[in-house]
Amino acid sequence: MTDIFFTQADWQLFLNINTLPQQAGVAKYLLTKLLAKELTDNALDASPDVTIEQEIDDHYNTTLRFINKNKTFQGDDDTIAHLFSVKRPLTSSKRLRLPKRGALGNGLRVVVAIVYCLKGNLKISTSGRTLQLIPQDDGTTTAIPIAPYEGTDTIIEVIIPENIFGTTSLDWAEKALKINQGTLYEGKTNAYWYDSDSFFSLCQTSPSYLTLLSFILLFEGINTNKAKQISQLFSSNTITNTLNRQQAEQLLTQLRENSQPLPPKKMGAVGTIPNFDAYYLQQASYELPTTQGNHNAQIPCIIEFFAQTSPDIAQIQFFVNRTPIIGEVGISYLEKNISIFGCGLHLFTPCATLLKPPIVWVNVLTPYMPIVSNGKEPDLSVLNHFISEGITKISNQLRKKQLQANTNNFSISQEKIPSQKQIVIEYLTQAINKASGEGQYRYSLRQLYYALRPIVITHTQKELKYAHFTQLITEYEYETGKDLQGIYRDERGTLLHPHTHQEIRLGTKNIEKYQRPVYNFNKILYSEKEGFFEILKDTGFLERYDCALLTSKGFASRAARDVIDLLANTEEALTFFCIHDADLSGTLIYQALQGATKARPERKVNIINLGLEPWEGLKMGLEVEKLEKKSNKKAADYIQKQPTEILPQDFINPQYTQPNWEEWLQHYRIELNAMDTPTFLNWLEQKIQPYHTQKVIPDTQYLQTIATQTAENTLKNQIRTMILQKLNIENQIEQELHQHLPELIAKIQQQNLQDAIAQALSENPTHNWLHSLQEILEKISQNKA
C-alpha cells in the first residue's frame, strides 16, 4: 500500500486537549495554572498596577479576573479577536533580546487554546465595551460586543467549568505579582547578546517595513551618526529582512565594533522581598557558541537568591525575568547539603546547617535564556556553577537569620509594654483591611487612625494622638519608600497643561493614573496662588513658553511633590520654576519642593527659584505689609545667606540686635498680588526668558511616526468619503430607515417603559435610567423584547 502523507498546520495541535500540553509545555492538570500566569505576565507587561481575582463555586466552576488598573486596550474588535486567535502567525516583540518577560509570543495562543479545549468562557472589558471572545474550530476567534463598559481599567475574565484544580490556579500568577518590583533595564538591545545564527534569524524575521537604518538604531550604543555610517556600507534603503547571511554577519561585526558589551549589573534587580529572611545577588555571564559565522553570544545575568524558613519541607521556585518558570525543579535538603535537579541542573551543593528546611526563590535577569520547549522551559545548565555558589551563600545567610530570630523572639518576650510605633506597625495591615473593607474601598488617613486608636490604647495604655499618628505614618512611608496601599489624600491643587488647557486636580487617585502628555511642554511653573492661572491662560504665556502651571494652594502638598517626581522621571527634558510671596512661608515652599522631606526623598530635578524675594520687592517699590505680630517661623536656608548691606536703613536700628533678612521676614511681607497684572507679567517674562532656549519640537523619529500616521488617516478618510459617495450609502440608509422604523416604533409603543426600566435598574442598580433605556431599545431592535 502506498503511504499517504497528511499535512497538519501547527495551530491545529492547540485545539486538541491531548496535543495541547505538548504546545503549552505542561500537563493537562496544570493548564489553568498556566493560563493565569500567561495573562498575569501580559498584564504586567502593559502596566505594573495589576490585580487578580478568583472565585470558585460549589461545582468547581472557576472564574479568574485579571485587571489592569487605569489601562485601556486601544485596538478595535477585529484587532482584539486576531490577537486572541490560535491561528495567527507566531508574533512577538520579544525577538529583540532584552531582560524582559516572555520569549516566543506564544502566550495568548495558549490561553485561547485552553479556553477552547476546556469549554471555557473568555471576556475582555476595555475602551467602552465588553467583548465575548469565542475561539472557532478553524483557529480564528470571534469577538462579540455584549455590553457597554464604563470603567477605565482593562479586565480579562475567564471561566473554566468543573475545574477541580482551581484552588492552585493562581499559584504562578501570584508569584509573578509578588516578584514584580525593583529596578528594570531601560536600555536597548545589545549586539553582543547575539551569536551569528540568532542575529541572522532576527534579520530574517523583522517586519517588511523595517529599513536597515531603523533596525541599526534599535541597538545600544549606536547613535544616529553611527547608524548612518554603518547603513551606508549596504545598498540604499535596504530592508532588513532581505539581508543574506554574509551581509548579516558583516552588520553584526559593525554593530559590535561601534558599541561595548554591557556589564551584568545593568540588568536591574528585584531586590529584597517582604517575608524573605535572606537575599543574595550574584553577577554572572556565559557564552553561547554559534553554528555558522564568527560571533558567539555573550550573555550577562543577574542571579538573585531569596530564602526563608519552611514550616515543613524544602521548596524551590525559579524565575526568569520576574516570571516563574513552568519547568519542574526539585530540591532536597540533607543536613549540610542541598540537592537541586531539573531544567538542566544537577547540583549537590554544600550549605550551612539550617535549623529548619529552606524555601528558596531564584530569579535570573538576562536578555536571553536558552529554552528546550514551546512551554519555555529554560536550560539552566549554562548557570550551573553560579547557582551552586549562590545556594551556598544564601543558606549561610538564612542560618544567621534563623539564629538571630531565636534570639529576638526571646528578647521580645521579655518586654512588658511595647511602644506606640511598634503597635501601629504590627497592626497596620489589620487596620488597613478594616478601614478599606478588606481592600474593596479607598480609605483616608483619619479613618485608619480610628481603626488603630483602640488597638494602641489596649496594648500601650496610652492615648494615640492624631498628630503623633500622622508622624508615625510619614516615617513608615519614608522607610518603605512608598505610600500605604489604597490610601487617598484630598485634592489640594491643580496642574494645567498648555495648548490643551486640560486641568488635573491634585489628589491621590488622580496622581496615580496621571501620564504626562507627549511633547506638550518642557517647562513647569509652580505658583502658590491659583488666581494667576487665568491671567497666564488669557495672555498666551503657557503657549509661548510651552509651560505647564502647577499649584497646591499654599504650602507644597504631597500630591504636588508626587507630580514633580512623575514628570521628572519622563525622558523629555523639563525645567521646573517656582514663584511665591516674599514672606517666610513663601521661602519654605521653595525649600520643601527642592529639598528632602520625610515623606519623599530629595527631588530628582533642580527647581529654579524665581522669587519674589523681599529685596526684589523693595527695589520694585511694591507695598510692604507689616505683620500683626512677630512670626516665629524659621526662614529657608538660602535667605540666611543673603547680604545684609541691602536691608532697609530704617530696619537697622538698636531694637534689632542682629539685623538680617530672616529677622525682616518675621515682621514684614510682600505679596505677589502687590504687583498689578502688567507688572507681574513683565516681571515673570524677564525671569523666565534666560531659560527659554527653544520651543518643544519632537525628535525626528517621533515626527516621522506621527506624520506617517496622520497622512495614513487623512488618506483613509478621503478614500472612505469617496467610496461612501459612490455607493450612495446615505440614500440606502434612509430607504432602510423608512422601511423598518414604523415597525420599531410600534414595538416601542407596546412597551411599558417605566416598568421595564424599573426592572432593569433593580438588576443593575449602578446604572442610570438612560443606560437602561438604551439596553431595552437595543433588545427591541434585535427582536429580543
ZILIN-V174941 format. One record per residue. N is the residue number from 1. PSI is psi in whole degrees, -180 to 180 (* if undefined). Layout:
N/PSI ; N/PSI
This chain:
1/135 ; 2/135 ; 3/138 ; 4/124 ; 5/116 ; 6/145 ; 7/131 ; 8/128 ; 9/145 ; 10/-29 ; 11/-24 ; 12/-25 ; 13/-23 ; 14/-26 ; 15/16 ; 16/123 ; 17/-22 ; 18/-21 ; 19/-15 ; 20/-42 ; 21/-34 ; 22/-28 ; 23/-37 ; 24/-28 ; 25/11 ; 26/161 ; 27/164 ; 28/-41 ; 29/-12 ; 30/3 ; 31/-44 ; 32/-38 ; 33/-40 ; 34/-41 ; 35/-47 ; 36/-39 ; 37/-44 ; 38/-43 ; 39/-34 ; 40/-43 ; 41/-44 ; 42/-40 ; 43/-43 ; 44/-30 ; 45/-33 ; 46/-42 ; 47/153 ; 48/-16 ; 49/89 ; 50/137 ; 51/151 ; 52/146 ; 53/152 ; 54/135 ; 55/136 ; 56/124 ; 57/-176 ; 58/-18 ; 59/17 ; 60/18 ; 61/124 ; 62/125 ; 63/125 ; 64/133 ; 65/137 ; 66/117 ; 67/119 ; 68/109 ; 69/128 ; 70/37 ; 71/122 ; 72/153 ; 73/122 ; 74/-6 ; 75/156 ; 76/-180 ; 77/-43 ; 78/-38 ; 79/-44 ; 80/-42 ; 81/-41 ; 82/-41 ; 83/-39 ; 84/48 ; 85/136 ; 86/-32 ; 87/-14 ; 88/152 ; 89/154 ; 90/107 ; 91/133 ; 92/142 ; 93/-3 ; 94/4 ; 95/-30 ; 96/123 ; 97/119 ; 98/152 ; 99/66 ; 100/167 ; 101/155 ; 102/161 ; 103/-42 ; 104/-19 ; 105/24 ; 106/-8 ; 107/-51 ; 108/-30 ; 109/-41 ; 110/-42 ; 111/-50 ; 112/-40 ; 113/-39 ; 114/-43 ; 115/-42 ; 116/-51 ; 117/-32 ; 118/10 ; 119/45 ; 120/-169 ; 121/132 ; 122/126 ; 123/149 ; 124/130 ; 125/119 ; 126/153 ; 127/47 ; 128/-3 ; 129/160 ; 130/128 ; 131/136 ; 132/121 ; 133/118 ; 134/107 ; 135/137 ; 136/164 ; 137/-26 ; 138/9 ; 139/-9 ; 140/174 ; 141/137 ; 142/132 ; 143/120 ; 144/119 ; 145/126 ; 146/-14 ; 147/152 ; 148/157 ; 149/123 ; 150/-2 ; 151/169 ; 152/-4 ; 153/170 ; 154/126 ; 155/123 ; 156/126 ; 157/130 ; 158/132 ; 159/122 ; 160/115 ; 161/145 ; 162/48 ; 163/91 ; 164/-12 ; 165/17 ; 166/-30 ; 167/-20 ; 168/7 ; 169/-33 ; 170/9 ; 171/-58 ; 172/-40 ; 173/-44 ; 174/-34 ; 175/-39 ; 176/-39 ; 177/-42 ; 178/-33 ; 179/3 ; 180/80 ; 181/-178 ; 182/-163 ; 183/145 ; 184/156 ; 185/124 ; 186/1 ; 187/-169 ; 188/177 ; 189/161 ; 190/137 ; 191/-28 ; 192/-8 ; 193/0 ; 194/139 ; 195/174 ; 196/-40 ; 197/-51 ; 198/-32 ; 199/-41 ; 200/-42 ; 201/-40 ; 202/-44 ; 203/-44 ; 204/-34 ; 205/4 ; 206/152 ; 207/153 ; 208/-18 ; 209/-5 ; 210/110 ; 211/163 ; 212/-38 ; 213/-46 ; 214/-38 ; 215/-44 ; 216/-35 ; 217/-8 ; 218/-8 ; 219/142 ; 220/137 ; 221/-2 ; 222/111 ; 223/180 ; 224/-41 ; 225/-46 ; 226/-42 ; 227/-42 ; 228/-40 ; 229/-43 ; 230/-43 ; 231/-27 ; 232/-13 ; 233/-10 ; 234/176 ; 235/149 ; 236/143 ; 237/31 ; 238/134 ; 239/133 ; 240/-41 ; 241/2 ; 242/-3 ; 243/138 ; 244/177 ; 245/-41 ; 246/-42 ; 247/-38 ; 248/-39 ; 249/-43 ; 250/-41 ; 251/-43 ; 252/-39 ; 253/-46 ; 254/-42 ; 255/-41 ; 256/-39 ; 257/-22 ; 258/14 ; 259/-179 ; 260/149 ; 261/147 ; 262/139 ; 263/156 ; 264/-33 ; 265/-18 ; 266/-12 ; 267/-8 ; 268/-170 ; 269/148 ; 270/-43 ; 271/-177 ; 272/144 ; 273/136 ; 274/143 ; 275/-8 ; 276/130 ; 277/-24 ; 278/148 ; 279/136 ; 280/133 ; 281/134 ; 282/132 ; 283/140 ; 284/165 ; 285/154 ; 286/165 ; 287/137 ; 288/123 ; 289/154 ; 290/157 ; 291/-45 ; 292/150 ; 293/-177 ; 294/-7 ; 295/125 ; 296/154 ; 297/137 ; 298/108 ; 299/115 ; 300/154 ; 301/148 ; 302/126 ; 303/120 ; 304/136 ; 305/131 ; 306/139 ; 307/144 ; 308/171 ; 309/133 ; 310/143 ; 311/-17 ; 312/-83 ; 313/163 ; 314/142 ; 315/152 ; 316/144 ; 317/127 ; 318/145 ; 319/147 ; 320/117 ; 321/49 ; 322/18 ; 323/137 ; 324/139 ; 325/155 ; 326/-6 ; 327/149 ; 328/127 ; 329/126 ; 330/157 ; 331/143 ; 332/128 ; 333/122 ; 334/85 ; 335/-82 ; 336/14 ; 337/147 ; 338/129 ; 339/130 ; 340/133 ; 341/142 ; 342/152 ; 343/40 ; 344/-5 ; 345/136 ; 346/80 ; 347/140 ; 348/95 ; 349/131 ; 350/145 ; 351/172 ; 352/157 ; 353/112 ; 354/150 ; 355/-32 ; 356/160 ; 357/157 ; 358/155 ; 359/122 ; 360/132 ; 361/139 ; 362/121 ; 363/125 ; 364/119 ; 365/116 ; 366/149 ; 367/-16 ; 368/133 ; 369/122 ; 370/139 ; 371/157 ; 372/3 ; 373/166 ; 374/-20 ; 375/7 ; 376/32 ; 377/122 ; 378/155 ; 379/94 ; 380/1 ; 381/-25 ; 382/-15 ; 383/16 ; 384/-55 ; 385/-44 ; 386/-39 ; 387/-40 ; 388/-46 ; 389/-42 ; 390/-37 ; 391/-40 ; 392/-45 ; 393/-46 ; 394/-32 ; 395/-37 ; 396/-43 ; 397/-42 ; 398/-39 ; 399/-43 ; 400/-41 ; 401/-39 ; 402/-43 ; 403/-41 ; 404/-39 ; 405/-40 ; 406/-42 ; 407/-44 ; 408/-40 ; 409/-37 ; 410/-41 ; 411/-43 ; 412/-36 ; 413/-21 ; 414/-15 ; 415/144 ; 416/-58 ; 417/120 ; 418/165 ; 419/162 ; 420/-37 ; 421/-43 ; 422/-44 ; 423/-41 ; 424/-47 ; 425/-41 ; 426/-39 ; 427/14 ; 428/-48 ; 429/-43 ; 430/-42 ; 431/-39 ; 432/-42 ; 433/-40 ; 434/-47 ; 435/-29 ; 436/5 ; 437/51 ; 438/42 ; 439/6 ; 440/-27 ; 441/162 ; 442/164 ; 443/157 ; 444/167 ; 445/-37 ; 446/-36 ; 447/-40 ; 448/-38 ; 449/-46 ; 450/-23 ; 451/-32 ; 452/-26 ; 453/-53 ; 454/-30 ; 455/-44 ; 456/-42 ; 457/-43 ; 458/-42 ; 459/-24 ; 460/-11 ; 461/25 ; 462/147 ; 463/132 ; 464/111 ; 465/144 ; 466/-40 ; 467/-42 ; 468/-39 ; 469/-46 ; 470/-35 ; 471/-43 ; 472/-42 ; 473/-40 ; 474/-45 ; 475/-40 ; 476/-44 ; 477/-35 ; 478/-43 ; 479/-37 ; 480/-17 ; 481/15 ; 482/159 ; 483/159 ; 484/137 ; 485/130 ; 486/-7 ; 487/147 ; 488/150 ; 489/144 ; 490/156 ; 491/130 ; 492/16 ; 493/-165 ; 494/145 ; 495/127 ; 496/123 ; 497/142 ; 498/166 ; 499/-50 ; 500/-22 ; 501/27 ; 502/133 ; 503/131 ; 504/120 ; 505/135 ; 506/89 ; 507/164 ; 508/-46 ; 509/-42 ; 510/-39 ; 511/-37 ; 512/-33 ; 513/7 ; 514/137 ; 515/130 ; 516/130 ; 517/142 ; 518/131 ; 519/52 ; 520/-38 ; 521/154 ; 522/8 ; 523/156 ; 524/131 ; 525/122 ; 526/129 ; 527/139 ; 528/-7 ; 529/116 ; 530/-20 ; 531/-25 ; 532/-15 ; 533/-53 ; 534/-37 ; 535/-49 ; 536/-32 ; 537/-46 ; 538/-31 ; 539/-5 ; 540/14 ; 541/-44 ; 542/-43 ; 543/-40 ; 544/-39 ; 545/8 ; 546/54 ; 547/126 ; 548/157 ; 549/143 ; 550/133 ; 551/154 ; 552/33 ; 553/63 ; 554/-133 ; 555/137 ; 556/115 ; 557/169 ; 558/-40 ; 559/-41 ; 560/-43 ; 561/-34 ; 562/-43 ; 563/-44 ; 564/-43 ; 565/-43 ; 566/-48 ; 567/-36 ; 568/-22 ; 569/-6 ; 570/162 ; 571/-28 ; 572/144 ; 573/146 ; 574/134 ; 575/133 ; 576/139 ; 577/152 ; 578/130 ; 579/150 ; 580/167 ; 581/155 ; 582/74 ; 583/175 ; 584/-44 ; 585/-36 ; 586/-42 ; 587/-34 ; 588/-29 ; 589/-50 ; 590/-44 ; 591/-37 ; 592/-37 ; 593/-43 ; 594/-39 ; 595/-174 ; 596/148 ; 597/165 ; 598/-33 ; 599/-22 ; 600/144 ; 601/174 ; 602/144 ; 603/144 ; 604/3 ; 605/163 ; 606/131 ; 607/122 ; 608/123 ; 609/111 ; 610/-10 ; 611/-165 ; 612/136 ; 613/154 ; 614/-43 ; 615/-30 ; 616/-45 ; 617/-38 ; 618/-41 ; 619/-33 ; 620/-9 ; 621/27 ; 622/154 ; 623/133 ; 624/132 ; 625/134 ; 626/130 ; 627/145 ; 628/-36 ; 629/156 ; 630/135 ; 631/141 ; 632/4 ; 633/154 ; 634/131 ; 635/164 ; 636/157 ; 637/-37 ; 638/-25 ; 639/-38 ; 640/-16 ; 641/-1 ; 642/143 ; 643/143 ; 644/-8 ; 645/-25 ; 646/9 ; 647/147 ; 648/138 ; 649/-34 ; 650/-8 ; 651/-26 ; 652/92 ; 653/172 ; 654/-22 ; 655/-18 ; 656/112 ; 657/-34 ; 658/79 ; 659/124 ; 660/173 ; 661/-32 ; 662/-41 ; 663/-41 ; 664/-43 ; 665/-19 ; 666/-9 ; 667/-25 ; 668/165 ; 669/157 ; 670/124 ; 671/151 ; 672/-35 ; 673/-9 ; 674/-18 ; 675/135 ; 676/169 ; 677/-47 ; 678/-41 ; 679/-44 ; 680/-47 ; 681/-42 ; 682/-43 ; 683/-48 ; 684/-40 ; 685/-45 ; 686/-34 ; 687/-41 ; 688/-19 ; 689/-45 ; 690/-20 ; 691/-1 ; 692/88 ; 693/-35 ; 694/160 ; 695/164 ; 696/123 ; 697/122 ; 698/162 ; 699/168 ; 700/-44 ; 701/-43 ; 702/-42 ; 703/-42 ; 704/-41 ; 705/-48 ; 706/-42 ; 707/-42 ; 708/-46 ; 709/-44 ; 710/-44 ; 711/-42 ; 712/-45 ; 713/-40 ; 714/-48 ; 715/-39 ; 716/-43 ; 717/-40 ; 718/-43 ; 719/-42 ; 720/-45 ; 721/-43 ; 722/-44 ; 723/-43 ; 724/-38 ; 725/-41 ; 726/-40 ; 727/-10 ; 728/48 ; 729/-43 ; 730/-39 ; 731/-41 ; 732/-39 ; 733/-44 ; 734/-40 ; 735/-47 ; 736/-38 ; 737/-46 ; 738/-29 ; 739/-40 ; 740/-20 ; 741/-43 ; 742/-39 ; 743/-41 ; 744/-42 ; 745/-38 ; 746/-42 ; 747/-40 ; 748/-41 ; 749/-21 ; 750/-13 ; 751/145 ; 752/91 ; 753/-36 ; 754/-47 ; 755/-41 ; 756/-41 ; 757/-41 ; 758/-42 ; 759/-43 ; 760/-39 ; 761/-31 ; 762/-31 ; 763/-32 ; 764/78 ; 765/-13 ; 766/-12 ; 767/165 ; 768/174 ; 769/-34 ; 770/-40 ; 771/-45 ; 772/-40 ; 773/-41 ; 774/-41 ; 775/-41 ; 776/-45 ; 777/-36 ; 778/-41 ; 779/-41 ; 780/-43 ; 781/-24 ; 782/13 ; 783/35 ; 784/-4 ; 785/*
